[in-house]
Amino acid sequence: MGNVTRKGASSQPQAIRYLTEVRRLVMALAALVTAVGSVIALFVR
């Protein structure tokens, strides 16, 4: 039981790190989508 709780406590920072990585990925994807959207808008005009 003690090992399980210790494992959960150590895995929390990893989850936070994973969340920050996912957030960074989402932000990069959003920037890409906006850039592509602006380029498409230029071509459509």
PDB file with SEQRES, HELIX, SHEET and CRYST1 records, atoms N, CA, C and O in Angstrom:
SEQRES   1 A   45  MET GLY ASN VAL THR ARG LYS GLY ALA SER SER GLN PRO          
SEQRES   2 A   45  GLN ALA ILE ARG TYR LEU THR GLU VAL ARG ARG LEU VAL          
SEQRES   3 A   45  MET ALA LEU ALA ALA LEU VAL THR ALA VAL GLY SER VAL          
SEQRES   4 A   45  ILE ALA LEU PHE VAL ARG                                      
HELIX    1 AA1 GLY A    2  VAL A   44  1                                  43    
CRYST1    1.000    1.000    1.000  90.00  90.00  90.00 P 1           1          
ATOM      1  N   MET A   1       0.837  -1.202   0.000  1.00  0.00           N  
ATOM      2  CA  MET A   1       0.000   0.000   0.000  1.00  0.00           C  
ATOM      3  C   MET A   1       0.886   1.273   0.000  1.00  0.00           C  
ATOM      4  O   MET A   1       0.626   2.223  -0.738  1.00  0.00           O  
ATOM      5  N   GLY A   2       1.919   1.262   0.835  1.00  0.00           N  
ATOM      6  CA  GLY A   2       2.805   2.422   0.898  1.00  0.00           C  
ATOM      7  C   GLY A   2       3.461   2.696  -0.448  1.00  0.00           C  
ATOM      8  O   GLY A   2       3.610   3.850  -0.849  1.00  0.00           O  
ATOM      9  N   ASN A   3       3.856   1.621  -1.150  1.00  0.00           N  
ATOM     10  CA  ASN A   3       4.482   1.804  -2.454  1.00  0.00           C  
ATOM     11  C   ASN A   3       3.515   2.446  -3.441  1.00  0.00           C  
ATOM     12  O   ASN A   3       3.909   3.282  -4.254  1.00  0.00           O  
ATOM     13  N   VAL A   4       2.250   2.050  -3.364  1.00  0.00           N  
ATOM     14  CA  VAL A   4       1.254   2.593  -4.295  1.00  0.00           C  
ATOM     15  C   VAL A   4       1.100   4.098  -4.102  1.00  0.00           C  
ATOM     16  O   VAL A   4       1.073   4.852  -5.075  1.00  0.00           O  
ATOM     17  N   THR A   5       0.998   4.541  -2.832  1.00  0.00           N  
ATOM     18  CA  THR A   5       0.829   5.970  -2.563  1.00  0.00           C  
ATOM     19  C   THR A   5       2.082   6.729  -2.999  1.00  0.00           C  
ATOM     20  O   THR A   5       1.986   7.824  -3.554  1.00  0.00           O  
ATOM     21  N   ARG A   6       3.256   6.149  -2.746  1.00  0.00           N  
ATOM     22  CA  ARG A   6       4.506   6.803  -3.125  1.00  0.00           C  
ATOM     23  C   ARG A   6       4.554   6.939  -4.652  1.00  0.00           C  
ATOM     24  O   ARG A   6       4.978   7.967  -5.179  1.00  0.00           O  
ATOM     25  N   LYS A   7       4.117   5.890  -5.351  1.00  0.00           N  
ATOM     26  CA  LYS A   7       4.117   5.911  -6.808  1.00  0.00           C  
ATOM     27  C   LYS A   7       3.186   7.023  -7.308  1.00  0.00           C  
ATOM     28  O   LYS A   7       3.548   7.778  -8.211  1.00  0.00           O  
ATOM     29  N   GLY A   8       1.983   7.124  -6.719  1.00  0.00           N  
ATOM     30  CA  GLY A   8       1.023   8.150  -7.134  1.00  0.00           C  
ATOM     31  C   GLY A   8       1.588   9.541  -6.907  1.00  0.00           C  
ATOM     32  O   GLY A   8       1.398  10.427  -7.740  1.00  0.00           O  
ATOM     33  N   ALA A   9       2.281   9.748  -5.790  1.00  0.00           N  
ATOM     34  CA  ALA A   9       2.831  11.065  -5.478  1.00  0.00           C  
ATOM     35  C   ALA A   9       3.919  11.430  -6.485  1.00  0.00           C  
ATOM     36  O   ALA A   9       4.031  12.589  -6.883  1.00  0.00           O  
ATOM     37  N   SER A  10       4.720  10.449  -6.900  1.00  0.00           N  
ATOM     38  CA  SER A  10       5.815  10.730  -7.825  1.00  0.00           C  
ATOM     39  C   SER A  10       5.291  10.919  -9.244  1.00  0.00           C  
ATOM     40  O   SER A  10       5.931  11.581 -10.062  1.00  0.00           O  
ATOM     41  N   SER A  11       4.123  10.336  -9.540  1.00  0.00           N  
ATOM     42  CA  SER A  11       3.588  10.441 -10.902  1.00  0.00           C  
ATOM     43  C   SER A  11       2.870  11.772 -11.113  1.00  0.00           C  
ATOM     44  O   SER A  11       2.579  12.137 -12.252  1.00  0.00           O  
ATOM     45  N   GLN A  12       2.581  12.499 -10.041  1.00  0.00           N  
ATOM     46  CA  GLN A  12       1.860  13.777 -10.185  1.00  0.00           C  
ATOM     47  C   GLN A  12       2.673  14.803 -10.988  1.00  0.00           C  
ATOM     48  O   GLN A  12       2.127  15.390 -11.921  1.00  0.00           O  
ATOM     49  N   PRO A  13       3.955  15.045 -10.667  1.00  0.00           N  
ATOM     50  CA  PRO A  13       4.751  16.002 -11.463  1.00  0.00           C  
ATOM     51  C   PRO A  13       4.801  15.599 -12.934  1.00  0.00           C  
ATOM     52  O   PRO A  13       4.795  16.457 -13.817  1.00  0.00           O  
ATOM     53  N   GLN A  14       4.850  14.284 -13.197  1.00  0.00           N  
ATOM     54  CA  GLN A  14       4.868  13.821 -14.589  1.00  0.00           C  
ATOM     55  C   GLN A  14       3.576  14.226 -15.279  1.00  0.00           C  
ATOM     56  O   GLN A  14       3.595  14.639 -16.439  1.00  0.00           O  
ATOM     57  N   ALA A  15       2.451  14.111 -14.576  1.00  0.00           N  
ATOM     58  CA  ALA A  15       1.154  14.488 -15.154  1.00  0.00           C  
ATOM     59  C   ALA A  15       1.135  15.983 -15.454  1.00  0.00           C  
ATOM     60  O   ALA A  15       0.646  16.399 -16.504  1.00  0.00           O  
ATOM     61  N   ILE A  16       1.668  16.795 -14.534  1.00  0.00           N  
ATOM     62  CA  ILE A  16       1.717  18.250 -14.750  1.00  0.00           C  
ATOM     63  C   ILE A  16       2.600  18.550 -15.958  1.00  0.00           C  
ATOM     64  O   ILE A  16       2.251  19.383 -16.794  1.00  0.00           O  
ATOM     65  N   ARG A  17       3.738  17.872 -16.048  1.00  0.00           N  
ATOM     66  CA  ARG A  17       4.646  18.069 -17.177  1.00  0.00           C  
ATOM     67  C   ARG A  17       3.937  17.690 -18.476  1.00  0.00           C  
ATOM     68  O   ARG A  17       4.054  18.381 -19.487  1.00  0.00           O  
ATOM     69  N   TYR A  18       3.190  16.565 -18.429  1.00  0.00           N  
ATOM     70  CA  TYR A  18       2.450  16.104 -19.615  1.00  0.00           C  
ATOM     71  C   TYR A  18       1.398  17.134 -20.011  1.00  0.00           C  
ATOM     72  O   TYR A  18       1.192  17.408 -21.194  1.00  0.00           O  
ATOM     73  N   LEU A  19       0.729  17.705 -18.996  1.00  0.00           N  
ATOM     74  CA  LEU A  19      -0.304  18.718 -19.276  1.00  0.00           C  
ATOM     75  C   LEU A  19       0.321  19.945 -19.928  1.00  0.00           C  
ATOM     76  O   LEU A  19      -0.235  20.491 -20.880  1.00  0.00           O  
ATOM     77  N   THR A  20       1.472  20.380 -19.424  1.00  0.00           N  
ATOM     78  CA  THR A  20       2.131  21.554 -20.002  1.00  0.00           C  
ATOM     79  C   THR A  20       2.559  21.263 -21.440  1.00  0.00           C  
ATOM     80  O   THR A  20       2.447  22.127 -22.309  1.00  0.00           O  
ATOM     81  N   GLU A  21       3.053  20.034 -21.692  1.00  0.00           N  
ATOM     82  CA  GLU A  21       3.457  19.658 -23.049  1.00  0.00           C  
ATOM     83  C   GLU A  21       2.246  19.682 -23.973  1.00  0.00           C  
ATOM     84  O   GLU A  21       2.322  20.198 -25.088  1.00  0.00           O  
ATOM     85  N   VAL A  22       1.126  19.122 -23.510  1.00  0.00           N  
ATOM     86  CA  VAL A  22      -0.097  19.095 -24.324  1.00  0.00           C  
ATOM     87  C   VAL A  22      -0.563  20.515 -24.608  1.00  0.00           C  
ATOM     88  O   VAL A  22      -0.972  20.828 -25.726  1.00  0.00           O  
ATOM     89  N   ARG A  23      -0.502  21.380 -23.584  1.00  0.00           N  
ATOM     90  CA  ARG A  23      -0.931  22.775 -23.761  1.00  0.00           C  
ATOM     91  C   ARG A  23      -0.052  23.457 -24.804  1.00  0.00           C  
ATOM     92  O   ARG A  23      -0.547  24.205 -25.648  1.00  0.00           O  
ATOM     93  N   ARG A  24       1.279  23.193 -24.742  1.00  0.00           N  
ATOM     94  CA  ARG A  24       2.209  23.780 -25.706  1.00  0.00           C  
ATOM     95  C   ARG A  24       1.879  23.283 -27.118  1.00  0.00           C  
ATOM     96  O   ARG A  24       1.907  24.044 -28.084  1.00  0.00           O  
ATOM     97  N   LEU A  25       1.564  21.975 -27.210  1.00  0.00           N  
ATOM     98  CA  LEU A  25       1.203  21.401 -28.509  1.00  0.00           C  
ATOM     99  C   LEU A  25      -0.065  22.057 -29.049  1.00  0.00           C  
ATOM    100  O   LEU A  25      -0.147  22.396 -30.230  1.00  0.00           O  
ATOM    101  N   VAL A  26      -1.049  22.232 -28.173  1.00  0.00           N  
ATOM    102  CA  VAL A  26      -2.320  22.845 -28.593  1.00  0.00           C  
ATOM    103  C   VAL A  26      -2.083  24.271 -29.070  1.00  0.00           C  
ATOM    104  O   VAL A  26      -2.654  24.697 -30.074  1.00  0.00           O  
ATOM    105  N   MET A  27      -1.233  25.015 -28.344  1.00  0.00           N  
ATOM    106  CA  MET A  27      -0.947  26.394 -28.732  1.00  0.00           C  
ATOM    107  C   MET A  27      -0.254  26.430 -30.094  1.00  0.00           C  
ATOM    108  O   MET A  27      -0.577  27.266 -30.938  1.00  0.00           O  
ATOM    109  N   ALA A  28       0.701  25.517 -30.302  1.00  0.00           N  
ATOM    110  CA  ALA A  28       1.399  25.447 -31.589  1.00  0.00           C  
ATOM    111  C   ALA A  28       0.417  25.106 -32.705  1.00  0.00           C  
ATOM    112  O   ALA A  28       0.474  25.683 -33.791  1.00  0.00           O  
ATOM    113  N   LEU A  29      -0.486  24.160 -32.428  1.00  0.00           N  
ATOM    114  CA  LEU A  29      -1.499  23.777 -33.422  1.00  0.00           C  
ATOM    115  C   LEU A  29      -2.403  24.967 -33.736  1.00  0.00           C  
ATOM    116  O   LEU A  29      -2.732  25.204 -34.898  1.00  0.00           O  
ATOM    117  N   ALA A  30      -2.800  25.708 -32.720  1.00  0.00           N  
ATOM    118  CA  ALA A  30      -3.678  26.870 -32.937  1.00  0.00           C  
ATOM    119  C   ALA A  30      -2.955  27.907 -33.798  1.00  0.00           C  
ATOM    120  O   ALA A  30      -3.552  28.480 -34.709  1.00  0.00           O  
ATOM    121  N   ALA A  31      -1.674  28.151 -33.514  1.00  0.00           N  
ATOM    122  CA  ALA A  31      -0.903  29.115 -34.303  1.00  0.00           C  
ATOM    123  C   ALA A  31      -0.811  28.642 -35.755  1.00  0.00           C  
ATOM    124  O   ALA A  31      -0.950  29.436 -36.686  1.00  0.00           O  
ATOM    125  N   LEU A  32      -0.576  27.344 -35.935  1.00  0.00           N  
ATOM    126  CA  LEU A  32      -0.499  26.778 -37.287  1.00  0.00           C  
ATOM    127  C   LEU A  32      -1.824  26.967 -38.018  1.00  0.00           C  
ATOM    128  O   LEU A  32      -1.850  27.374 -39.179  1.00  0.00           O  
ATOM    129  N   VAL A  33      -2.921  26.669 -37.327  1.00  0.00           N  
ATOM    130  CA  VAL A  33      -4.254  26.787 -37.945  1.00  0.00           C  
ATOM    131  C   VAL A  33      -4.530  28.236 -38.335  1.00  0.00           C  
ATOM    132  O   VAL A  33      -5.063  28.495 -39.414  1.00  0.00           O  
ATOM    133  N   THR A  34      -4.174  29.179 -37.471  1.00  0.00           N  
ATOM    134  CA  THR A  34      -4.423  30.591 -37.787  1.00  0.00           C  
ATOM    135  C   THR A  34      -3.564  31.017 -38.980  1.00  0.00           C  
ATOM    136  O   THR A  34      -4.036  31.738 -39.859  1.00  0.00           O  
ATOM    137  N   ALA A  35      -2.301  30.572 -39.012  1.00  0.00           N  
ATOM    138  CA  ALA A  35      -1.417  30.923 -40.129  1.00  0.00           C  
ATOM    139  C   ALA A  35      -1.973  30.353 -41.431  1.00  0.00           C  
ATOM    140  O   ALA A  35      -2.050  31.060 -42.436  1.00  0.00           O  
ATOM    141  N   VAL A  36      -2.358  29.092 -41.415  1.00  0.00           N  
ATOM    142  CA  VAL A  36      -2.916  28.457 -42.611  1.00  0.00           C  
ATOM    143  C   VAL A  36      -4.212  29.154 -43.010  1.00  0.00           C  
ATOM    144  O   VAL A  36      -4.467  29.366 -44.196  1.00  0.00           O  
ATOM    145  N   GLY A  37      -5.025  29.508 -42.027  1.00  0.00           N  
ATOM    146  CA  GLY A  37      -6.287  30.188 -42.317  1.00  0.00           C  
ATOM    147  C   GLY A  37      -6.058  31.529 -42.984  1.00  0.00           C  
ATOM    148  O   GLY A  37      -6.768  31.879 -43.927  1.00  0.00           O  
ATOM    149  N   SER A  38      -5.069  32.293 -42.508  1.00  0.00           N  
ATOM    150  CA  SER A  38      -4.781  33.599 -43.105  1.00  0.00           C  
ATOM    151  C   SER A  38      -4.268  33.427 -44.532  1.00  0.00           C  
ATOM    152  O   SER A  38      -4.626  34.199 -45.420  1.00  0.00           O  
ATOM    153  N   VAL A  39      -3.431  32.416 -44.751  1.00  0.00           N  
ATOM    154  CA  VAL A  39      -2.902  32.153 -46.096  1.00  0.00           C  
ATOM    155  C   VAL A  39      -4.042  31.768 -47.029  1.00  0.00           C  
ATOM    156  O   VAL A  39      -4.106  32.241 -48.164  1.00  0.00           O  
ATOM    157  N   ILE A  40      -4.940  30.911 -46.553  1.00  0.00           N  
ATOM    158  CA  ILE A  40      -6.089  30.494 -47.366  1.00  0.00           C  
ATOM    159  C   ILE A  40      -6.966  31.707 -47.671  1.00  0.00           C  
ATOM    160  O   ILE A  40      -7.453  31.849 -48.792  1.00  0.00           O  
ATOM    161  N   ALA A  41      -7.170  32.579 -46.687  1.00  0.00           N  
ATOM    162  CA  ALA A  41      -7.981  33.780 -46.899  1.00  0.00           C  
ATOM    163  C   ALA A  41      -7.331  34.654 -47.971  1.00  0.00           C  
ATOM    164  O   ALA A  41      -8.025  35.216 -48.819  1.00  0.00           O  
ATOM    165  N   LEU A  42      -6.013  34.770 -47.936  1.00  0.00           N  
ATOM    166  CA  LEU A  42      -5.304  35.562 -48.955  1.00  0.00           C  
ATOM    167  C   LEU A  42      -5.533  34.958 -50.341  1.00  0.00           C  
ATOM    168  O   LEU A  42      -5.795  35.683 -51.301  1.00  0.00           O  
ATOM    169  N   PHE A  43      -5.436  33.650 -50.443  1.00  0.00           N  
ATOM    170  CA  PHE A  43      -5.613  32.993 -51.742  1.00  0.00           C  
ATOM    171  C   PHE A  43      -7.058  33.075 -52.205  1.00  0.00           C  
ATOM    172  O   PHE A  43      -7.325  33.231 -53.396  1.00  0.00           O  
ATOM    173  N   VAL A  44      -7.997  32.968 -51.257  1.00  0.00           N  
ATOM    174  CA  VAL A  44      -9.426  33.027 -51.629  1.00  0.00           C  
ATOM    175  C   VAL A  44      -9.750  34.403 -52.194  1.00  0.00           C  
ATOM    176  O   VAL A  44     -10.513  34.524 -53.152  1.00  0.00           O  
ATOM    177  N   ARG A  45      -9.166  35.445 -51.596  1.00  0.00           N  
ATOM    178  CA  ARG A  45      -9.404  36.792 -52.112  1.00  0.00           C  
ATOM    179  C   ARG A  45      -8.763  36.899 -53.490  1.00  0.00           C  
ATOM    180  O   ARG A  45      -8.834  37.951 -54.124  1.00  0.00           O  
TER     181      ARG A  45                                                      
END                                                                             
